[in-house]
């Protein structure tokens, strides 16, 4: 899947501000508006751009606790893993879940109103999932560097 220099510039600008107007995007990239529209449409169709969303502040929504919960599975059969992953997707408060190599099998990014709610999510929901073995919870004190998107180079 080729993404050329112009596409990369479009992607970099859209990651910084997905609401950028087409006219401004075209001016920044140095191409016609119709070219930008077509390139963005093509990037969407090819799945390079998966969607658009607002970045929300969890604290301003009353979610003052964030944590990473590492999970080690008790069993690793395919059907157990499928059920575990399906269960994780249904837990409100799990922002993201990653299947890992190494010491832990999964890393979950969890958000909660307070420590009590975090405890309920971990003890009553995550620990109840099929295949669950054990977990460690790491409460986040502060965010040093947030998700700034995928690093896009000028190569190619």
DSSP file (Angstrom, degrees, kcal/mol; ACC not computed):
  #  RESIDUE AA STRUCTURE BP1 BP2  ACC     N-H-->O    O-->H-N    N-H-->O    O-->H-N    TCO  KAPPA ALPHA  PHI   PSI    X-CA   Y-CA   Z-CA
    1    1 A X              0   0    0      0, 0.0     2,-0.4     0, 0.0    45,-0.0   0.000 360.0 360.0 360.0 107.8    0.0    0.0    0.0
    2    2 A X        -     0   0    0      1,-0.0     2,-0.5     0, 0.0   154,-0.0  -0.624 360.0-179.2 -82.3 129.7    1.8    3.1   -1.2
    3    3 A X        -     0   0    0     -2,-0.4    -1,-0.0     4,-0.0     2,-0.0  -0.962  19.0-158.7-124.0 109.5    1.5    6.3    0.7
    4    4 A X     >  -     0   0    0     -2,-0.5     4,-2.6     1,-0.1     5,-0.2  -0.117  35.2 -86.2 -84.9-177.1    3.5    9.0   -1.0
    5    5 A X  H  > S+     0   0    0    151,-0.3     4,-2.0     1,-0.2     5,-0.1   0.864 127.1  49.4 -57.9 -41.9    4.9   12.3    0.3
    6    6 A X  H  > S+     0   0    0      2,-0.2     4,-2.4     1,-0.2    -1,-0.2   0.926 111.0  49.2 -67.3 -44.4    1.6   14.2   -0.3
    7    7 A X  H  > S+     0   0    0      1,-0.2     4,-2.9     2,-0.2    -2,-0.2   0.918 110.3  52.2 -58.8 -43.0   -0.5   11.6    1.5
    8    8 A X  H  X S+     0   0    0     -4,-2.6     4,-2.6     1,-0.2    -1,-0.2   0.890 109.2  48.8 -62.4 -39.3    1.9   11.6    4.4
    9    9 A X  H  X S+     0   0    0     -4,-2.0     4,-2.4     2,-0.2    -1,-0.2   0.916 111.8  49.5 -66.8 -41.9    1.7   15.4    4.7
   10   10 A X  H  X S+     0   0    0     -4,-2.4     4,-2.6     1,-0.2    -2,-0.2   0.939 112.8  47.4 -59.7 -47.4   -2.1   15.1    4.6
   11   11 A X  H  X S+     0   0    0     -4,-2.9     4,-2.2     2,-0.2    -2,-0.2   0.904 110.8  51.1 -63.0 -42.7   -2.1   12.4    7.3
   12   12 A X  H  X S+     0   0    0     -4,-2.6     4,-1.4     1,-0.2    -1,-0.2   0.932 113.7  44.7 -60.7 -46.2    0.3   14.4    9.5
   13   13 A X  H  X S+     0   0    0     -4,-2.4     4,-1.8     1,-0.2    -2,-0.2   0.893 112.9  50.6 -66.1 -40.3   -1.9   17.5    9.3
   14   14 A X  H  < S+     0   0    0     -4,-2.6    -1,-0.2     1,-0.2    -2,-0.2   0.829 106.3  55.3 -69.8 -31.1   -5.2   15.6    9.8
   15   15 A X  H  < S+     0   0    0     -4,-2.2     3,-0.3    -5,-0.2    -1,-0.2   0.874 109.5  47.6 -66.6 -35.3   -3.7   13.9   12.9
   16   16 A X  H  < S+     0   0    0     -4,-1.4    -2,-0.2     1,-0.3     2,-0.2   0.860 138.0   2.2 -71.4 -35.3   -3.0   17.3   14.4
   17   17 A X    ><  -     0   0    0     -4,-1.8     3,-1.7    -5,-0.1    -1,-0.3  -0.707  58.4-174.3-156.7  96.4   -6.5   18.5   13.5
   18   18 A X  T 3  S+     0   0    0     -3,-0.3    -4,-0.1     1,-0.3    -3,-0.1   0.661  88.1  61.4 -68.2 -14.4   -9.0   16.2   11.9
   19   19 A X  T 3  S+     0   0    0     -5,-0.1    -1,-0.3     2,-0.0     3,-0.1   0.293  72.5 136.2 -94.3  10.2  -11.4   19.1   11.6
   20   20 A X    <   -     0   0    0     -3,-1.7     2,-0.1    -7,-0.1    -3,-0.0  -0.326  61.3-111.7 -58.1 136.2   -9.1   21.1    9.3
   21   21 A X     >  -     0   0    0      1,-0.1     4,-2.7     4,-0.0     3,-0.3  -0.407  18.0-121.5 -71.2 146.6  -11.0   22.6    6.4
   22   22 A X  H  > S+     0   0    0      1,-0.2     4,-2.8     2,-0.2     5,-0.2   0.867 113.0  54.8 -56.5 -39.3  -10.3   21.2    3.0
   23   23 A X  H  > S+     0   0    0      2,-0.2     4,-2.0     1,-0.2    -1,-0.2   0.898 111.1  44.9 -63.6 -39.9   -9.2   24.6    1.7
   24   24 A X  H  > S+     0   0    0     -3,-0.3     4,-2.5     2,-0.2    -2,-0.2   0.885 112.7  51.1 -71.1 -38.6   -6.6   24.9    4.5
   25   25 A X  H  X S+     0   0    0     -4,-2.7     4,-2.4     2,-0.2     5,-0.2   0.929 110.6  48.7 -62.6 -45.8   -5.4   21.4    4.0
   26   26 A X  H  X>S+     0   0    0     -4,-2.8     4,-2.3    -5,-0.2     5,-1.7   0.909 112.0  49.3 -61.1 -42.7   -5.0   22.0    0.3
   27   27 A X  H  <5S+     0   0    0     -4,-2.0    -2,-0.2     2,-0.2    -1,-0.2   0.923 112.6  47.2 -63.7 -44.1   -3.1   25.2    0.9
   28   28 A X  H  <5S+     0   0    0     -4,-2.5    -2,-0.2     1,-0.2    -1,-0.2   0.876 117.7  41.8 -64.7 -38.6   -0.8   23.5    3.5
   29   29 A X  H  <5S-     0   0    0     -4,-2.4    -1,-0.2    -5,-0.2    -2,-0.2   0.777 107.9-126.0 -81.3 -27.5   -0.1   20.6    1.2
   30   30 A X  T  <5 +     0   0    0     -4,-2.3     2,-0.3     1,-0.3    -3,-0.2   0.816  69.9 105.9  85.9  32.8    0.3   22.8   -1.9
   31   31 A X  S   <S-     0   0    0     -5,-1.7    -1,-0.3    -6,-0.2    -2,-0.1  -0.852  76.4 -77.8-134.0 171.6   -2.3   21.0   -4.1
   32   32 A X     >  -     0   0    0     -2,-0.3     4,-2.0     1,-0.1     3,-0.2  -0.310  38.5-118.1 -68.1 152.8   -5.8   21.7   -5.4
   33   33 A X  H  > S+     0   0    0      1,-0.2     4,-2.7     2,-0.2     5,-0.2   0.886 116.2  55.1 -57.8 -40.5   -8.8   21.2   -3.1
   34   34 A X  H  > S+     0   0    0      1,-0.2     4,-2.2     2,-0.2    -1,-0.2   0.866 106.0  52.1 -63.4 -35.0  -10.1   18.5   -5.5
   35   35 A X  H  > S+     0   0    0     -3,-0.2     4,-2.5     2,-0.2    -1,-0.2   0.917 110.2  48.0 -66.0 -43.3   -6.8   16.6   -5.2
   36   36 A X  H  X S+     0   0    0     -4,-2.0     4,-2.8     2,-0.2     5,-0.3   0.932 110.9  51.0 -63.3 -45.8   -7.0   16.7   -1.4
   37   37 A X  H  X S+     0   0    0     -4,-2.7     4,-2.4     1,-0.2    -2,-0.2   0.927 112.7  45.9 -56.7 -46.3  -10.6   15.5   -1.4
   38   38 A X  H  X S+     0   0    0     -4,-2.2     4,-2.4     2,-0.2    -1,-0.2   0.903 113.3  48.8 -65.0 -42.2   -9.7   12.6   -3.7
   39   39 A X  H  X S+     0   0    0     -4,-2.5     4,-2.5     2,-0.2    -2,-0.2   0.914 112.1  48.1 -66.4 -42.4   -6.6   11.6   -1.7
   40   40 A X  H  X S+     0   0    0     -4,-2.8     4,-2.2     2,-0.2    -2,-0.2   0.926 111.8  50.5 -63.7 -43.8   -8.5   11.7    1.6
   41   41 A X  H  X S+     0   0    0     -4,-2.4     4,-2.5    -5,-0.3    -2,-0.2   0.916 112.1  47.5 -58.7 -44.0  -11.3    9.6    0.1
   42   42 A X  H  X S+     0   0    0     -4,-2.4     4,-2.2     2,-0.2     6,-0.2   0.889 110.0  51.9 -66.3 -40.2   -8.7    7.1   -1.2
   43   43 A X  H  <>S+     0   0    0     -4,-2.5     5,-1.7     2,-0.2     6,-1.6   0.872 111.9  47.7 -64.3 -36.3   -7.0    6.9    2.2
   44   44 A X  H ><5S+     0   0    0     -4,-2.2     3,-1.2     4,-0.2    -2,-0.2   0.933 111.4  49.8 -67.4 -47.1  -10.3    6.2    3.8
   45   45 A X  H 3<5S+     0   0    0     -4,-2.5    -2,-0.2     1,-0.3    -1,-0.2   0.860 110.7  49.8 -61.3 -36.7  -11.3    3.5    1.3
   46   46 A X  T 3<5S-     0   0    0     -4,-2.2    -1,-0.3    -5,-0.2    -2,-0.2   0.519 115.3-116.7 -82.0  -4.9   -7.9    1.8    1.8
   47   47 A X  T < 5S+     0   0    0     -3,-1.2    -3,-0.2    -4,-0.3    -2,-0.1   0.569  83.1 120.6  82.7   7.8   -8.3    1.9    5.5
   48   48 A X  S   <S+     0   0    0     -5,-1.7     2,-0.7    -6,-0.2    -4,-0.2   0.934  80.2  45.7 -67.4 -44.7   -5.3    4.1    6.2
   49   49 A X  S    S-     0   0    0     -6,-1.6    -2,-0.3    -9,-0.2    -1,-0.2  -0.897  74.6-178.3 -95.2 112.9   -7.7    6.6    7.8
   50   50 A X        -     0   0    0     -2,-0.7     2,-0.3     1,-0.3    -1,-0.1   0.676  54.6 -55.3 -89.0 -18.8   -9.9    4.4   10.0
   51   51 A X        -     0   0    0      2,-0.0     2,-0.4    -4,-0.0    -1,-0.3  -0.973  49.9 -95.8 165.3-175.6  -12.2    7.1   11.4
   52   52 A X        +     0   0    0     -2,-0.3     2,-0.3    -3,-0.1    -3,-0.0  -0.978  37.6 164.5-133.0 143.5  -12.5   10.4   13.1
   53   53 A X        -     0   0    0     -2,-0.4     2,-0.3     2,-0.0   -35,-0.2  -0.993  35.7-108.6-155.7 160.7  -13.1   11.2   16.8
   54   54 A X        -     0   0    0     -2,-0.3     2,-0.7   -36,-0.0    -2,-0.0  -0.684  30.9-128.2 -87.0 145.0  -12.9   13.9   19.4
   55   55 A X        -     0   0    0     -2,-0.3     2,-0.2     2,-0.0    -1,-0.0  -0.868  32.3-159.1 -95.4 116.8  -10.2   13.6   22.1
   56   56 A X        -     0   0    0     -2,-0.7     2,-0.8     5,-0.0     3,-0.1  -0.645  19.3-125.5-101.4 152.9  -11.9   13.9   25.4
   57   57 A X    >>  -     0   0    0     -2,-0.2     4,-0.6     1,-0.2     3,-0.5  -0.860  18.2-158.8 -94.6 108.6  -10.6   14.9   28.8
   58   58 A X  G >4>S+     0   0    0     -2,-0.8     5,-2.7     1,-0.2     3,-1.2   0.865  88.8  56.7 -58.6 -37.6  -11.6   12.0   31.2
   59   59 A X  G >45S+     0   0    0      1,-0.3     3,-1.8     3,-0.2    -1,-0.2   0.882 102.2  54.8 -62.7 -37.5  -11.2   14.2   34.3
   60   60 A X  G <45S+     0   0    0     -3,-0.5    -1,-0.3     1,-0.3    -2,-0.2   0.608 106.6  53.5 -72.4  -9.5  -13.7   16.7   33.0
   61   61 A X  G <<5S-     0   0    0     -3,-1.2    -1,-0.3    -4,-0.6    -2,-0.2   0.187 127.5 -99.4-105.2  13.6  -16.1   13.8   32.6
   62   62 A X  T < 5S+     0   0    0     -3,-1.8     2,-0.8     1,-0.1    -3,-0.2   0.638  88.7 123.6  81.3  14.8  -15.7   12.7   36.2
   63   63 A X      < +     0   0    0     -5,-2.7    50,-0.3    -6,-0.2    -1,-0.1  -0.743  23.9 158.5-109.0  82.7  -13.2    9.9   35.4
   64   64 A X        +     0   0    0     -2,-0.8     2,-0.5    49,-0.8    49,-0.2   0.551  50.8  71.6 -88.1  -8.1  -10.3   11.0   37.6
   65   65 A X  E     +A  112   0A   0     47,-2.5    47,-2.9    -3,-0.1     2,-0.4  -0.929  52.8 174.4-114.2 130.1   -8.6    7.6   37.9
   66   66 A X  E     +A  111   0A   0     -2,-0.5    74,-3.0    74,-0.4     2,-0.3  -0.975   9.4 167.6-126.8 147.2   -6.7    5.9   35.1
   67   67 A X  E     -AB 110 139A   0     43,-2.5    43,-3.2    -2,-0.4     2,-0.5  -0.982  33.3-127.5-151.4 159.4   -4.7    2.7   35.4
   68   68 A X  E     -AB 109 138A   0     70,-2.5    70,-3.2    -2,-0.3     2,-0.6  -0.958  23.8-162.6-107.3 132.0   -3.0   -0.1   33.4
   69   69 A X  E     -AB 108 137A   0     39,-2.8    39,-2.8    -2,-0.5     2,-0.4  -0.961   3.2-157.1-118.0 115.7   -4.1   -3.6   34.3
   70   70 A X  E     -AB 107 136A   0     66,-2.7    66,-1.9    -2,-0.6     2,-0.4  -0.766  11.6-161.6 -91.4 137.4   -1.8   -6.4   33.2
   71   71 A X  E     -AB 106 135A   0     35,-2.5    35,-2.1    -2,-0.4    34,-2.0  -0.969  11.5-161.8-124.5 133.4   -3.5   -9.8   33.0
   72   72 A X  E     - B   0 134A   0     62,-3.0    62,-1.9    -2,-0.4    61,-1.6  -0.964  25.1-129.9-110.2 126.8   -1.9  -13.2   32.9
   73   73 A X  E     - B   0 132A   0     -2,-0.5    59,-0.2    60,-0.2     3,-0.1  -0.450   7.4-152.4 -77.4 146.8   -4.1  -15.9   31.5
   74   74 A X  S    S+     0   0    0     57,-4.2     2,-0.3     1,-0.2    58,-0.2   0.833  87.2  24.5 -81.3 -37.7   -4.6  -19.2   33.4
   75   75 A X        -     0   0    0     56,-0.8    -1,-0.2     2,-0.1    58,-0.0  -0.953  61.0-161.4-130.0 149.1   -5.3  -21.1   30.2
   76   76 A X        +     0   0    0     -2,-0.3     2,-0.1    -3,-0.1    -1,-0.0   0.046  39.2 137.4-121.2  25.5   -4.3  -20.3   26.6
   77   77 A X     >  -     0   0    0      1,-0.1     4,-2.6     4,-0.0     3,-0.3  -0.441  62.8-116.9 -71.2 149.5   -6.7  -22.3   24.5
   78   78 A X  H  > S+     0   0    0      1,-0.2     4,-2.4     2,-0.2     5,-0.2   0.877 113.7  48.7 -56.1 -43.8   -8.1  -20.5   21.4
   79   79 A X  H  > S+     0   0    0      2,-0.2     4,-2.1     1,-0.2    -1,-0.2   0.859 111.6  50.1 -68.7 -33.3  -11.7  -20.6   22.6
   80   80 A X  H  > S+     0   0    0     -3,-0.3     4,-2.7     2,-0.2    -2,-0.2   0.918 111.6  48.3 -67.7 -43.6  -10.8  -19.3   26.1
   81   81 A X  H  X S+     0   0    0     -4,-2.6     4,-2.9     2,-0.2     5,-0.2   0.918 110.6  51.6 -62.1 -43.7   -8.8  -16.4   24.5
   82   82 A X  H  X S+     0   0    0     -4,-2.4     4,-2.4    -5,-0.2    -1,-0.2   0.918 112.4  45.4 -60.0 -44.7  -11.7  -15.6   22.2
   83   83 A X  H  X S+     0   0    0     -4,-2.1     4,-2.4     2,-0.2    -2,-0.2   0.900 112.8  51.0 -67.3 -40.2  -14.1  -15.5   25.2
   84   84 A X  H  X S+     0   0    0     -4,-2.7     4,-2.5     2,-0.2    -2,-0.2   0.956 112.8  45.1 -60.1 -50.5  -11.7  -13.4   27.3
   85   85 A X  H  X S+     0   0    0     -4,-2.9     4,-1.8     1,-0.2    -2,-0.2   0.886 112.8  51.2 -63.5 -39.5  -11.2  -10.9   24.5
   86   86 A X  H  X S+     0   0    0     -4,-2.4     4,-0.7    -5,-0.2    -1,-0.2   0.893 110.9  49.4 -63.3 -39.4  -15.0  -10.7   23.8
   87   87 A X  H >X S+     0   0    0     -4,-2.4     3,-0.9     1,-0.2     4,-0.6   0.897 107.1  53.9 -66.1 -41.3  -15.6  -10.1   27.5
   88   88 A X  H >< S+     0   0    0     -4,-2.5     3,-1.4     1,-0.3    -1,-0.2   0.902 102.4  58.8 -59.0 -41.4  -13.0   -7.3   27.7
   89   89 A X  H 3< S+     0   0    0     -4,-1.8    -1,-0.3     1,-0.3    -2,-0.2   0.747 105.3  50.9 -61.3 -23.3  -14.7   -5.5   24.8
   90   90 A X  H << S+     0   0    0     -3,-0.9     2,-0.6    -4,-0.7    -1,-0.3   0.565  83.5 104.6 -91.6  -9.7  -17.9   -5.4   26.9
   91   91 A X    X<  -     0   0    0     -3,-1.4     3,-1.6    -4,-0.6     2,-0.3  -0.623  68.5-137.1 -80.8 116.9  -16.4   -3.9   30.1
   92   92 A X  T 3  S+     0   0    0     -2,-0.6     3,-0.1     1,-0.2    -2,-0.1  -0.531  90.1  37.5 -68.5 132.4  -17.3   -0.3   30.4
   93   93 A X  T 3  S+     0   0    0      1,-0.3    18,-2.8    -2,-0.3     2,-0.9   0.167  81.9 114.7 107.6 -16.8  -14.2    1.6   31.5
   94   94 A X  E <   -C  110   0A   0     -3,-1.6    -1,-0.3    16,-0.2    16,-0.3  -0.789  39.6-179.6 -87.0 110.5  -11.7   -0.4   29.5
   95   95 A X  E     -     0   0A   0     14,-3.0     2,-0.3    -2,-0.9    -1,-0.2   0.868  65.3  -4.6 -77.5 -38.3  -10.4    2.2   27.0
   96   96 A X  E     -C  109   0A   0     13,-1.2    13,-2.6     2,-0.0     2,-0.4  -0.987  56.9-158.3-154.7 155.5   -8.0   -0.1   25.2
   97   97 A X  E     -C  108   0A   0     -2,-0.3     2,-0.4    11,-0.2    11,-0.2  -0.993   8.9-167.4-141.8 132.5   -6.7   -3.7   25.4
   98   98 A X  E     -C  107   0A   0      9,-2.3     9,-2.2    -2,-0.4     2,-0.5  -0.974  17.6-139.3-124.5 133.7   -3.5   -5.0   24.0
   99   99 A X  E     -C  106   0A   0     -2,-0.4     7,-0.3     7,-0.2     2,-0.2  -0.814  37.6-169.2 -88.6 126.7   -2.4   -8.7   23.5
  100  100 A X        -     0   0    0      5,-3.0     2,-0.3    -2,-0.5    -1,-0.0  -0.646  26.6-132.8-118.1 165.5    1.3   -8.9   24.5
  101  101 A X  S    S+     0   0    0     -2,-0.2     3,-0.4     5,-0.0     2,-0.3  -0.725  72.4  38.4-101.3 166.1    4.3  -11.1   24.4
  102  102 A X  S    S-     0   0    0     -2,-0.3    -2,-0.1     1,-0.2     0, 0.0  -0.658 115.2 -12.6  99.9-152.0    6.4  -11.4   27.5
  103  103 A X  S    S+     0   0    0     -2,-0.3     2,-0.3     2,-0.0    -1,-0.2   0.800 125.4  45.3 -63.5 -35.1    5.5  -11.6   31.2
  104  104 A X        -     0   0    0     -3,-0.4   -32,-0.2     1,-0.1     3,-0.1  -0.794  64.0-151.1-111.8 154.1    1.9  -10.6   30.8
  105  105 A X  S    S+     0   0    0    -34,-2.0    -5,-3.0    -2,-0.3     2,-0.3   0.814  80.8  17.5 -89.7 -34.4   -0.7  -11.7   28.2
  106  106 A X  E     -AC  71  99A   0    -35,-2.1   -35,-2.5    -7,-0.3     2,-0.4  -0.971  55.8-156.9-139.0 150.6   -2.8   -8.5   28.1
  107  107 A X  E     -AC  70  98A   0     -9,-2.2    -9,-2.3    -2,-0.3     2,-0.4  -0.986  17.1-166.6-127.8 120.9   -2.5   -4.9   29.1
  108  108 A X  E     -AC  69  97A   0    -39,-2.8   -39,-2.8    -2,-0.4     2,-0.7  -0.898  14.5-146.8-110.3 134.4   -5.7   -3.0   29.6
  109  109 A X  E     -AC  68  96A   0    -13,-2.6   -14,-3.0    -2,-0.4   -13,-1.2  -0.903  28.6-172.5 -97.4 116.5   -6.0    0.8   29.9
  110  110 A X  E     -AC  67  94A   0    -43,-3.2   -43,-2.5    -2,-0.7     2,-0.4  -0.870  15.1-165.2-118.2 143.7   -8.8    1.4   32.4
  111  111 A X  E     +A   66   0A   0    -18,-2.8     2,-0.3    -2,-0.4   -45,-0.2  -0.975  16.1 167.1-126.5 142.5  -10.6    4.6   33.4
  112  112 A X  E     -A   65   0A   0    -47,-2.9   -47,-2.5    -2,-0.4     3,-0.1  -0.968  45.2-116.0-150.5 162.3  -12.8    5.1   36.5
  113  113 A X  S    S-     0   0    0     -2,-0.3   -49,-0.8   -50,-0.3     2,-0.3   0.910  93.3 -20.5 -65.2 -42.8  -14.5    7.7   38.6
  114  114 A X  S  > S-     0   0    0    -50,-0.1     4,-2.2   -51,-0.1     5,-0.2  -0.887  77.8 -81.5-155.6-180.0  -12.5    6.8   41.7
  115  115 A X  H  > S+     0   0    0     -2,-0.3     4,-2.7     1,-0.2     5,-0.2   0.854 123.4  57.7 -64.0 -34.7  -10.4    4.0   43.3
  116  116 A X  H  > S+     0   0    0      2,-0.2     4,-2.0     1,-0.2    -1,-0.2   0.941 108.8  44.6 -60.8 -47.0  -13.5    2.2   44.5
  117  117 A X  H  > S+     0   0    0      2,-0.2     4,-2.4     1,-0.2    -2,-0.2   0.904 111.6  53.4 -64.8 -40.1  -14.9    1.9   41.0
  118  118 A X  H  X S+     0   0    0     -4,-2.2     4,-2.5     1,-0.2     5,-0.2   0.929 107.9  51.5 -58.4 -44.9  -11.5    0.9   39.6
  119  119 A X  H  X S+     0   0    0     -4,-2.7     4,-3.2     1,-0.2     5,-0.4   0.896 109.4  49.7 -59.1 -41.2  -11.4   -1.9   42.3
  120  120 A X  H  X>S+     0   0    0     -4,-2.0     4,-2.4     2,-0.2     5,-0.9   0.902 110.0  50.7 -65.2 -40.8  -14.9   -3.1   41.2
  121  121 A X  I  X>S+     0   0    0     -4,-2.4     5,-2.8     3,-0.2     4,-0.9   0.934 118.0  38.7 -61.4 -45.5  -13.8   -3.1   37.5
  122  122 A X  I  <>S+     0   0    0     -4,-2.5     5,-2.2     3,-0.2    -2,-0.2   0.954 125.6  34.5 -71.1 -50.0  -10.7   -5.2   38.3
  123  123 A X  I  <5S+     0   0    0     -4,-3.2    -3,-0.2    -5,-0.2    -2,-0.2   0.847 129.2  30.1 -78.6 -34.7  -12.1   -7.5   41.0
  124  124 A X  I  <5S+     0   0    0     -4,-2.4    -3,-0.2    -5,-0.4    -1,-0.1   0.748 132.2  22.4 -99.0 -26.0  -15.7   -8.0   39.7
  125  125 A X  I  <<S+     0   0    0     -4,-0.9     4,-0.4    -5,-0.9     3,-0.3   0.849 126.1  36.2-108.7 -57.1  -15.4   -7.7   35.9
  126  126 A X  I > <S+     0   0    0     -5,-2.8     3,-1.7     1,-0.2    -3,-0.2   0.948 119.3  49.4 -66.0 -47.2  -11.8   -8.4   34.7
  127  127 A X  T 3 <S+     0   0    0     -5,-2.2    -1,-0.2     1,-0.3    -4,-0.1   0.703 106.1  59.3 -65.9 -18.7  -11.1  -11.1   37.3
  128  128 A X  T 3  S+     0   0    0     -3,-0.3    -1,-0.3    -6,-0.2    -2,-0.2   0.525  81.4 112.6 -86.6  -5.8  -14.4  -12.8   36.4
  129  129 A X  S X  S-     0   0    0     -3,-1.7     3,-1.8    -4,-0.4   -45,-0.1  -0.375  80.9 -94.9 -71.7 146.4  -13.5  -13.3   32.7
  130  130 A X  T 3  S+     0   0    0      1,-0.3    -1,-0.1   -47,-0.1     3,-0.1  -0.352 109.8  16.7 -58.7 131.2  -12.9  -16.8   31.4
  131  131 A X  T 3  S+     0   0    0      1,-0.3   -57,-4.2    -3,-0.1   -56,-0.8   0.298  85.0 151.3  89.8  -9.5   -9.3  -17.8   31.4
  132  132 A X  E <   +B   73   0A   0     -3,-1.8    -1,-0.3   -59,-0.2   -59,-0.2  -0.302  13.5 168.5 -58.1 134.3   -8.2  -15.0   33.9
  133  133 A X  E     -     0   0A   0    -61,-1.6     2,-0.3     1,-0.4   -60,-0.2   0.751  56.1 -36.7-110.5 -62.9   -5.3  -16.1   36.0
  134  134 A X  E     -B   72   0A   0    -62,-1.9   -62,-3.0     2,-0.0    -1,-0.4  -0.970  52.4-155.4-157.4 168.3   -4.0  -13.0   37.8
  135  135 A X  E     -B   71   0A   0     -2,-0.3     2,-0.4   -64,-0.2   -64,-0.2  -0.971   9.7-148.9-146.8 161.4   -3.4   -9.3   37.3
  136  136 A X  E     -B   70   0A   0    -66,-1.9   -66,-2.7    -2,-0.3     2,-0.5  -0.992  17.9-148.3-128.1 139.5   -1.4   -6.3   38.5
  137  137 A X  E     -B   69   0A   0     -2,-0.4     2,-0.6   -68,-0.2   -68,-0.2  -0.931   8.0-167.6-113.7 131.3   -2.8   -2.8   38.5
  138  138 A X  E     -B   68   0A   0    -70,-3.2   -70,-2.5    -2,-0.5     2,-0.3  -0.939  14.4-147.5-118.9 106.1   -0.7    0.2   37.9
  139  139 A X  E     -B   67   0A   0     -2,-0.6     2,-0.6   -72,-0.2   -72,-0.3  -0.548  18.0-126.5 -75.4 135.7   -2.5    3.5   38.8
  140  140 A X        -     0   0    0    -74,-3.0   -74,-0.4    -2,-0.3     3,-0.1  -0.730  22.0-173.1 -85.9 121.1   -1.4    6.4   36.6
  141  141 A X        -     0   0    0     -2,-0.6     2,-0.3     1,-0.3    -1,-0.2   0.924  69.2 -17.7 -76.1 -48.2   -0.2    9.4   38.6
  142  142 A X        -     0   0    0    -76,-0.0     2,-0.6     0, 0.0    -1,-0.3  -0.991  62.0-112.8-157.5 155.8    0.1   11.7   35.6
  143  143 A X        +     0   0    0     -2,-0.3     3,-0.2     1,-0.2    -3,-0.0  -0.842  27.1 178.9 -94.3 118.7    0.3   11.7   31.8
  144  144 A X  S    S+     0   0    0     -2,-0.6     2,-0.4     1,-0.3    -1,-0.2   0.871  76.5   9.7 -86.9 -42.2    3.7   12.8   30.6
  145  145 A X  S    S-     0   0    0      0, 0.0    -1,-0.3     0, 0.0     3,-0.1  -0.949  77.0-152.9-141.6 118.0    3.1   12.4   26.9
  146  146 A X        -     0   0    0     -2,-0.4     2,-0.6    -3,-0.2     0, 0.0  -0.234  42.9 -69.0 -81.8 175.1   -0.3   11.7   25.5
  147  147 A X        +     0   0    0      1,-0.2    -1,-0.1    -2,-0.0     3,-0.1  -0.543  48.4 177.0 -67.6 114.6   -1.1    9.9   22.3
  148  148 A X        -     0   0    0     -2,-0.6    -1,-0.2     1,-0.4     2,-0.1   0.222  47.5-105.6-103.4  12.0    0.0   12.2   19.5
  149  149 A X        -     0   0    0      2,-0.1    -1,-0.4  -133,-0.0     2,-0.3  -0.351  59.5 -30.9  93.1-177.6   -0.9    9.8   16.7
  150  150 A X        -     0   0    0     -2,-0.1     2,-0.4    -3,-0.1  -135,-0.1  -0.602  66.9-113.6 -77.8 130.9    1.2    7.6   14.5
  151  151 A X        -     0   0    0     -2,-0.3     2,-0.5     1,-0.0    -1,-0.1  -0.523  35.0-162.3 -67.4 125.4    4.7    9.1   13.7
  152  152 A X        -     0   0    0     -2,-0.4     2,-0.1  -144,-0.1    -1,-0.0  -0.946   2.1-160.4-116.1 121.8    4.7    9.9   10.0
  153  153 A X        -     0   0    0     -2,-0.5  -141,-0.1     2,-0.1  -145,-0.0  -0.448  26.8-121.8 -93.8 169.8    8.0   10.4    8.2
  154  154 A X  S    S+     0   0    0     -2,-0.1  -145,-0.1     2,-0.1  -146,-0.1   0.443  70.8 124.5 -88.3  -1.1    8.6   12.2    4.9
  155  155 A X              0   0    0      1,-0.2    -2,-0.1  -151,-0.1  -147,-0.1  -0.241 360.0 360.0 -65.0 149.8   10.2    9.1    3.4
  156  156 A X              0   0    0   -152,-0.0  -151,-0.3  -154,-0.0    -1,-0.2   0.357 360.0 360.0  81.2 360.0    8.9    7.6    0.2
